[in-house]
Amino acid sequence: HDDEGDQPHTAHTLNPVPCLLVSDVHRNATLRNGVLADIAPTLCAIMGLAQPQEMTGKSLLSVGHAHAVA
């Protein structure tokens, strides 16, 4: 909630958001820093899906661990 009026805070922030991935396939994977637009491409890479051209972000997984279908 915001500081004024006890309303939900809906604006984007720079607060870090933890994300855990438990996977034997990605056991040694590392992540680079990114932005909100990188989340969906990262999920595509984890699931082995090709990233649609409309997605402007890049996978946060290190290059050696991206499993996207070409």
C-alpha positions as CSV (number, residue, x, y, z in Angstrom):
1,H,0.0,0.0,0.0
2,D,1.1,3.6,-0.6
3,D,2.0,6.1,2.1
4,E,-1.1,8.2,1.4
5,G,-4.6,6.9,1.7
6,D,-3.8,3.3,2.2
7,Q,-4.4,2.5,-1.5
8,P,-2.6,-0.3,-3.4
9,H,0.7,0.7,-4.8
10,T,0.4,-0.2,-8.5
11,A,3.3,1.8,-10.1
12,H,6.5,0.0,-11.2
13,T,9.4,0.2,-8.7
14,L,13.0,-0.7,-8.7
15,N,12.6,-3.1,-5.8
16,P,14.4,-6.4,-6.4
17,V,12.0,-9.4,-6.7
18,P,13.4,-12.7,-5.8
19,C,12.9,-15.6,-8.2
20,L,13.8,-19.2,-7.5
21,L,14.2,-21.9,-10.1
22,V,14.5,-25.5,-8.9
23,S,15.6,-27.6,-11.8
24,D,18.2,-30.3,-12.5
25,V,18.5,-29.0,-16.1
26,H,19.3,-25.5,-14.9
27,R,21.3,-26.6,-11.8
28,N,24.4,-24.5,-12.8
29,A,22.6,-21.7,-14.5
30,T,23.5,-18.1,-13.8
31,L,21.3,-15.0,-14.3
32,R,22.3,-11.6,-15.6
33,N,20.6,-8.4,-14.4
34,G,17.7,-7.4,-16.4
35,V,14.4,-5.5,-16.7
36,L,10.7,-6.4,-16.5
37,A,10.6,-7.2,-20.3
38,D,13.2,-10.0,-19.8
39,I,10.9,-12.1,-17.5
40,A,8.7,-13.6,-20.3
41,P,11.7,-14.5,-22.6
42,T,13.4,-16.1,-19.6
43,L,10.3,-18.2,-18.9
44,C,10.2,-19.2,-22.6
45,A,13.9,-20.3,-22.5
46,I,13.2,-22.3,-19.3
47,M,10.3,-24.1,-20.9
48,G,12.2,-24.7,-24.2
49,L,9.9,-22.5,-26.2
50,A,10.9,-20.1,-29.0
51,Q,10.7,-16.5,-28.0
52,P,8.1,-14.7,-30.1
53,Q,9.4,-11.8,-32.2
54,E,7.0,-9.4,-30.4
55,M,8.9,-9.9,-27.2
56,T,11.6,-7.3,-27.0
57,G,13.4,-8.6,-23.9
58,K,16.2,-11.1,-23.6
59,S,16.4,-14.3,-21.5
60,L,18.2,-13.7,-18.2
61,L,19.8,-17.1,-18.3
62,S,23.4,-17.2,-19.3
63,V,23.9,-18.1,-23.0
64,G,25.2,-21.6,-22.2
65,H,21.9,-22.4,-20.4
66,A,19.3,-21.1,-22.7
67,H,17.3,-24.0,-24.1
68,A,15.0,-22.1,-26.5
69,V,13.9,-23.9,-29.7
70,A,15.2,-22.2,-32.8
